[in-house]
Amino acid sequence: MLASQKLGSAYSLQIVREMIRIGDLLQKSQDIPEPTKKALAKNAIESLSNLKNILENTYFTKKEYWFVLRTDLVDDEGNTIKNYIFVNDLQELIKQIDSSAFIQ
């Protein structure tokens, strides 16, 4: 689903976290054939790659060689988006990816 998505939102983080959680369960299952497990892992990597592009293009401003979190993001009502919530979600996603047997 996210592998072909061109635009996204902070909800993309939650979708990917759930995708990885389910992928971990499927990867450990004895009922899933090996080719299906490989296809799931390939799709997960493509989705993570696309999520990286979404994050870079939507939530960050490139400053020479690094990315800086944008502070000009607003919600539908014009209120400033609280970046700390986004940063916490992103940190949790990174922890989940690091500990995932599915992604490894």
N, C-alpha and C positions, 0 to 999 in steps of 0.2 A: 504494500500500500504506500509506504513512504518512499520506497525506492524510486517511484516515478513522480512523486509530488514535487512541484516546482516552488511552491510557496508554503509557508507554515506558520506556526505560532508556538508560544510556550507550551501549548498542549502537545506539541510534537514530542517534547521530552517525556511526558507521561505515557504517551503511546509507545515510544521506544522502550521505556522501562518495563512496561507490561509485555511487550513483544519479547524482550530478553528473558523475563521471568518465565513466560510460557515456553520459549525456546529451550531454556535450561531443563524444564520438566520433560519436554519431548526428547531432548538429547540423552537423558538418562533412562528413558523408557525402553524396555525390551521389546515392545510391540511395534516400534517404528523401524522400518527398513533403513539400512545404511544410506542408500541413494537419496532417500527423503531427508535424512538428517543433513547430508551434504548440501542439498538444495536449500534447506532452511537456513543453514549457516551462510551460504552465499548470498541469499536475500537479505539476511541481517547485516552483513558487511556492506552491501549496496545501500541499505537504508541508513546505516550510520554515516556513510560517506555523504549521502544526500543531506542528512541532518546537519552535518558539519557545514556544508555549503549554505543551508538555510540560516544557520546561526550566524555565520560570518557575514552574509549579505543583509540580514535583517536586524540583528541585535548589536553588531559591532561596527566600529569605524576603524579602517586600517590606518595606522600611523607608522609610516615607513616600514619597519620590519616586524611590527607586532600589532595585535588587535586590542582596542580599548572599548569597553562596554559603553554603548550609547546612553546618554542621559536625556535625550529629547523624545523618548518614546511615550506616547499617550494612548489611553484606552479609547473606546468608542464614545465616551462622554467627555473626552478632552482632559481627563485627569492623568497626571504623571504616573507611569507604571513604576511600582516599587521594585527596583532592580535586585534588592537583596533576596526576594522570593525566587526570582529567576536564577540567581547565582546559587542559592541553596539547592534548587531542583537540578541544576546542571552538575553540581558537585556530587549529589546523590546518584545521578546517572553515571558519572565517571567511576564512582566506587563500584557500582553494579557491573559495569563493563569490565573493570579490572578483576572482579572476583568471578566472572561468568565462565563456566566451563564451555558453554555454548559458543561464545565468541573466541575463546582460546583455540 
